[in-house]
């Protein structure tokens, strides 16, 4: 084969390879991307609607008390995270009204006025001493699961409802002192749990 024929054969082979390469279907790819974005938007919209629906069902829940101007000297305190609130004993029945469903950092303190919860970027609130029913160590609340005993759950009364609020200190070893100070509480409170007894009141309330 002459050099000219060899060159022509090589060029023909390269041209065939280029023609055999798959052609990118940009229209199909763009369609898939748009479909995925629409699916994500739909899921987000459904989540927001569910949140609003739950807030509507909880519209009878009174707003938590704001932090007092002079809460008193803290007997216990920690910095950590607020993981949400639920109906007492029902860790998936999340409370979303009045910002109680917003997870956030929190500075928590026990004073003579009760439990103060200061949340940067979210609403602060007070759990009055006379409304505290007790505390326990747990591992999950509002769909958030931690290690066994890694969550401090404070049970308290807000209006006619009994709630569980979950906290986690940056130093989990601090939780035990809170349970001791606030009193142990069973995860399924009896019907009359809305009436706090003296044994369940925090030390600062006595």
C-alpha positions as a Markdown table, in Angstrom:
| # | Residue | x | y | z |
|---|---|---|---|---|
| 1 | Unk | 0.0 | 0.0 | 0.0 |
| 2 | Unk | 1.3 | 3.4 | -1.0 |
| 3 | Unk | 1.9 | 6.1 | 1.6 |
| 4 | Unk | -1.0 | 8.1 | 0.2 |
| 5 | Unk | -3.4 | 5.2 | 0.5 |
| 6 | Unk | -2.2 | 4.5 | 4.0 |
| 7 | Unk | -2.9 | 8.2 | 5.0 |
| 8 | Unk | -6.4 | 8.0 | 3.4 |
| 9 | Unk | -7.2 | 4.8 | 5.3 |
| 10 | Unk | -6.1 | 6.3 | 8.6 |
| 11 | Unk | -8.2 | 9.5 | 8.1 |
| 12 | Unk | -11.2 | 7.3 | 7.1 |
| 13 | Unk | -10.8 | 5.3 | 10.3 |
| 14 | Unk | -10.5 | 8.4 | 12.5 |
| 15 | Unk | -13.6 | 9.9 | 10.8 |
| 16 | Unk | -15.5 | 6.6 | 11.5 |
| 17 | Unk | -14.6 | 6.7 | 15.1 |
| 18 | Unk | -15.8 | 10.3 | 15.5 |
| 19 | Unk | -19.0 | 9.4 | 13.8 |
| 20 | Unk | -19.5 | 6.4 | 16.0 |
| 21 | Unk | -19.2 | 8.4 | 19.3 |
| 22 | Unk | -22.5 | 8.9 | 21.0 |
| 23 | Unk | -24.0 | 12.3 | 20.6 |
| 24 | Unk | -25.0 | 14.1 | 23.9 |
| 25 | Unk | -28.8 | 14.6 | 24.0 |
| 26 | Unk | -28.8 | 18.0 | 25.8 |
| 27 | Unk | -32.6 | 18.3 | 25.6 |
| 28 | Unk | -33.0 | 15.0 | 27.4 |
| 29 | Unk | -30.5 | 16.0 | 30.1 |
| 30 | Unk | -32.1 | 19.4 | 30.6 |
| 31 | Unk | -35.5 | 17.7 | 30.9 |
| 32 | Unk | -34.2 | 15.4 | 33.7 |
| 33 | Unk | -32.6 | 18.3 | 35.6 |
| 34 | Unk | -35.9 | 20.3 | 35.4 |
| 35 | Unk | -37.9 | 17.2 | 36.5 |
| 36 | Unk | -35.6 | 16.7 | 39.5 |
| 37 | Unk | -35.8 | 20.4 | 40.5 |
| 38 | Unk | -39.6 | 20.2 | 40.3 |
| 39 | Unk | -39.6 | 17.1 | 42.5 |
| 40 | Unk | -37.4 | 18.8 | 45.1 |
| 41 | Unk | -39.7 | 21.9 | 45.0 |
| 42 | Unk | -42.8 | 19.7 | 45.4 |
| 43 | Unk | -41.3 | 17.9 | 48.4 |
| 44 | Unk | -40.3 | 21.2 | 50.0 |
| 45 | Unk | -43.8 | 22.6 | 49.4 |
| 46 | Unk | -45.5 | 19.5 | 50.9 |
| 47 | Unk | -43.2 | 19.8 | 54.0 |
| 48 | Unk | -44.2 | 23.5 | 54.4 |
| 49 | Unk | -47.9 | 22.7 | 54.0 |
| 50 | Unk | -47.6 | 19.9 | 56.6 |
| 51 | Unk | -45.8 | 22.4 | 59.0 |
| 52 | Unk | -48.6 | 25.0 | 58.5 |
| 53 | Unk | -51.3 | 22.3 | 59.0 |
| 54 | Unk | -49.7 | 21.2 | 62.2 |
| 55 | Unk | -49.4 | 24.8 | 63.4 |
| 56 | Unk | -53.1 | 25.3 | 62.6 |
| 57 | Unk | -54.0 | 22.3 | 64.7 |
| 58 | Unk | -51.9 | 23.7 | 67.6 |
| 59 | Unk | -53.4 | 27.2 | 67.3 |
| 60 | Unk | -55.0 | 26.8 | 70.8 |
| 61 | Unk | -51.6 | 26.4 | 72.4 |
| 62 | Unk | -50.7 | 29.6 | 74.3 |
| 63 | Unk | -47.5 | 31.3 | 73.6 |
| 64 | Unk | -44.6 | 30.4 | 76.0 |
| 65 | Unk | -43.7 | 33.1 | 78.5 |
| 66 | Unk | -40.8 | 35.4 | 77.5 |
| 67 | Unk | -37.6 | 35.5 | 79.5 |
| 68 | Unk | -37.9 | 37.7 | 82.6 |
| 69 | Unk | -35.9 | 40.8 | 82.9 |
| 70 | Unk | -34.3 | 39.5 | 86.1 |
| 71 | Unk | -34.4 | 35.7 | 86.1 |
| 72 | Unk | -32.2 | 35.4 | 89.1 |
| 73 | Unk | -28.9 | 33.7 | 89.7 |
| 74 | Unk | -28.5 | 30.4 | 87.8 |
| 75 | Unk | -28.3 | 27.2 | 89.9 |
| 76 | Unk | -27.5 | 25.1 | 86.8 |
| 77 | Unk | -26.7 | 26.2 | 83.3 |
| 78 | Unk | -25.3 | 24.8 | 80.0 |
| 79 | Unk | -24.8 | 25.7 | 76.4 |
| 80 | Unk | -25.9 | 23.3 | 73.8 |
| 81 | Unk | -28.8 | 22.6 | 71.4 |
| 82 | Unk | -32.5 | 22.7 | 71.6 |
| 83 | Unk | -33.9 | 19.8 | 69.6 |
| 84 | Unk | -37.6 | 20.6 | 69.7 |
| 85 | Unk | -40.8 | 19.9 | 71.6 |
| 86 | Unk | -43.4 | 17.2 | 71.4 |
| 87 | Unk | -46.6 | 16.1 | 73.1 |
| 88 | Unk | -45.4 | 14.5 | 76.3 |
| 89 | Unk | -44.6 | 10.8 | 75.9 |
| 90 | Unk | -45.1 | 10.9 | 72.1 |
| 91 | Unk | -41.7 | 11.7 | 70.6 |
| 92 | Unk | -43.0 | 12.1 | 67.0 |
| 93 | Unk | -45.9 | 14.4 | 67.8 |
| 94 | Unk | -43.9 | 17.6 | 67.2 |
| 95 | Unk | -45.0 | 21.0 | 68.5 |
| 96 | Unk | -44.4 | 23.7 | 65.9 |
| 97 | Unk | -46.5 | 26.6 | 67.2 |
| 98 | Unk | -44.8 | 29.7 | 68.4 |
| 99 | Unk | -41.4 | 28.6 | 67.1 |
| 100 | Unk | -41.1 | 25.6 | 69.4 |
| 101 | Unk | -40.4 | 23.4 | 66.4 |
| 102 | Unk | -37.3 | 25.3 | 65.4 |
| 103 | Unk | -34.1 | 23.5 | 66.3 |
| 104 | Unk | -31.3 | 25.9 | 67.4 |
| 105 | Unk | -28.4 | 26.6 | 69.6 |
| 106 | Unk | -29.5 | 27.4 | 73.2 |
| 107 | Unk | -28.2 | 28.7 | 76.5 |
| 108 | Unk | -30.2 | 27.0 | 79.2 |
| 109 | Unk | -30.3 | 27.9 | 82.9 |
| 110 | Unk | -32.2 | 26.9 | 86.0 |
| 111 | Unk | -33.1 | 29.8 | 88.2 |
| 112 | Unk | -35.7 | 30.5 | 90.9 |
| 113 | Unk | -38.1 | 31.6 | 88.1 |
| 114 | Unk | -37.8 | 28.3 | 86.2 |
| 115 | Unk | -35.9 | 27.1 | 83.2 |
| 116 | Unk | -34.7 | 29.9 | 80.8 |
| 117 | Unk | -34.1 | 29.0 | 77.2 |
| 118 | Unk | -32.2 | 31.7 | 75.2 |
| 119 | Unk | -31.9 | 30.8 | 71.5 |
| 120 | Unk | -29.8 | 32.9 | 69.1 |
| 121 | Unk | -31.8 | 33.4 | 65.9 |
| 122 | Unk | -35.0 | 31.9 | 67.4 |
| 123 | Unk | -37.5 | 32.8 | 70.0 |
| 124 | Unk | -36.4 | 32.7 | 73.7 |
| 125 | Unk | -38.8 | 31.3 | 76.2 |
| 126 | Unk | -39.3 | 30.5 | 79.9 |
| 127 | Unk | -40.5 | 27.3 | 81.4 |
| 128 | Unk | -41.9 | 28.6 | 84.7 |
| 129 | Unk | -40.9 | 26.8 | 87.8 |
| 130 | Unk | -44.5 | 25.9 | 88.8 |
| 131 | Unk | -45.0 | 24.4 | 85.3 |
| 132 | Unk | -42.0 | 22.0 | 85.4 |
| 133 | Unk | -43.1 | 18.4 | 85.9 |
| 134 | Unk | -39.8 | 16.7 | 85.8 |
| 135 | Unk | -36.9 | 15.6 | 83.6 |
| 136 | Unk | -35.4 | 12.4 | 82.2 |
| 137 | Unk | -32.6 | 11.2 | 80.0 |
| 138 | Unk | -33.7 | 9.9 | 76.6 |
| 139 | Unk | -32.3 | 9.3 | 73.1 |
| 140 | Unk | -34.8 | 10.8 | 70.8 |
| 141 | Unk | -37.4 | 13.6 | 70.3 |
| 142 | Unk | -39.2 | 15.2 | 67.3 |
| 143 | Unk | -37.6 | 12.7 | 64.9 |
| 144 | Unk | -34.1 | 13.4 | 66.2 |
| 145 | Unk | -32.3 | 10.3 | 67.5 |
| 146 | Unk | -29.1 | 10.5 | 69.6 |
| 147 | Unk | -27.2 | 8.0 | 71.6 |
| 148 | Unk | -28.9 | 6.4 | 74.6 |
| 149 | Unk | -29.2 | 9.0 | 77.4 |
| 150 | Unk | -27.7 | 11.7 | 75.1 |
| 151 | Unk | -30.8 | 13.9 | 75.4 |
| 152 | Unk | -32.1 | 15.9 | 78.4 |
| 153 | Unk | -35.9 | 15.9 | 78.1 |
| 154 | Unk | -37.8 | 18.4 | 80.3 |
| 155 | Unk | -41.5 | 17.7 | 80.8 |
| 156 | Unk | -43.6 | 20.8 | 81.5 |
| 157 | Unk | -47.1 | 22.2 | 81.2 |
| 158 | Unk | -48.1 | 24.9 | 78.6 |
| 159 | Unk | -51.7 | 25.8 | 78.9 |
| 160 | Unk | -53.7 | 22.6 | 79.0 |
| 161 | Unk | -51.1 | 20.5 | 77.3 |
| 162 | Unk | -48.1 | 18.6 | 78.7 |
| 163 | Unk | -45.0 | 18.9 | 76.6 |
| 164 | Unk | -41.6 | 17.3 | 76.3 |
| 165 | Unk | -38.7 | 19.6 | 75.3 |
| 166 | Unk | -35.4 | 18.1 | 74.3 |
| 167 | Unk | -32.0 | 19.6 | 74.9 |
| 168 | Unk | -28.4 | 18.4 | 74.5 |
| 169 | Unk | -25.6 | 20.1 | 76.4 |
| 170 | Unk | -22.2 | 20.4 | 74.7 |
| 171 | Unk | -21.1 | 18.4 | 77.7 |
| 172 | Unk | -23.6 | 15.5 | 78.0 |
| 173 | Unk | -22.3 | 14.6 | 81.4 |
| 174 | Unk | -24.1 | 17.7 | 82.7 |
| 175 | Unk | -27.5 | 16.2 | 82.0 |
| 176 | Unk | -27.7 | 14.0 | 85.2 |
| 177 | Unk | -27.5 | 17.1 | 87.5 |
| 178 | Unk | -30.6 | 18.5 | 85.7 |
| 179 | Unk | -32.6 | 15.3 | 86.2 |
| 180 | Unk | -31.6 | 15.3 | 89.8 |
| 181 | Unk | -32.6 | 19.0 | 90.3 |
| 182 | Unk | -35.9 | 18.8 | 88.3 |
| 183 | Unk | -37.0 | 15.3 | 89.4 |
| 184 | Unk | -37.4 | 12.1 | 87.4 |
| 185 | Unk | -40.5 | 12.0 | 85.2 |
| 186 | Unk | -42.0 | 9.0 | 83.5 |
| 187 | Unk | -42.2 | 9.3 | 79.6 |
| 188 | Unk | -46.0 | 8.6 | 79.7 |
| 189 | Unk | -47.5 | 11.1 | 82.2 |
| 190 | Unk | -50.8 | 10.3 | 83.9 |
| 191 | Unk | -53.9 | 12.3 | 83.2 |
| 192 | Unk | -53.4 | 14.4 | 86.2 |
| 193 | Unk | -49.8 | 15.3 | 85.3 |
| 194 | Unk | -50.8 | 18.8 | 84.6 |
| 195 | Unk | -50.9 | 19.4 | 88.3 |
| 196 | Unk | -47.2 | 19.6 | 89.4 |
| 197 | Unk | -46.4 | 18.1 | 92.8 |
| 198 | Unk | -43.9 | 19.4 | 95.2 |
| 199 | Unk | -41.5 | 16.5 | 94.5 |
| 200 | Unk | -41.5 | 17.4 | 90.8 |
| 201 | Unk | -40.8 | 21.1 | 91.2 |
| 202 | Unk | -37.3 | 22.3 | 90.5 |
| 203 | Unk | -35.1 | 23.1 | 93.4 |
| 204 | Unk | -35.5 | 26.8 | 92.6 |
| 205 | Unk | -39.3 | 26.7 | 92.9 |
| 206 | Unk | -39.2 | 25.6 | 96.6 |
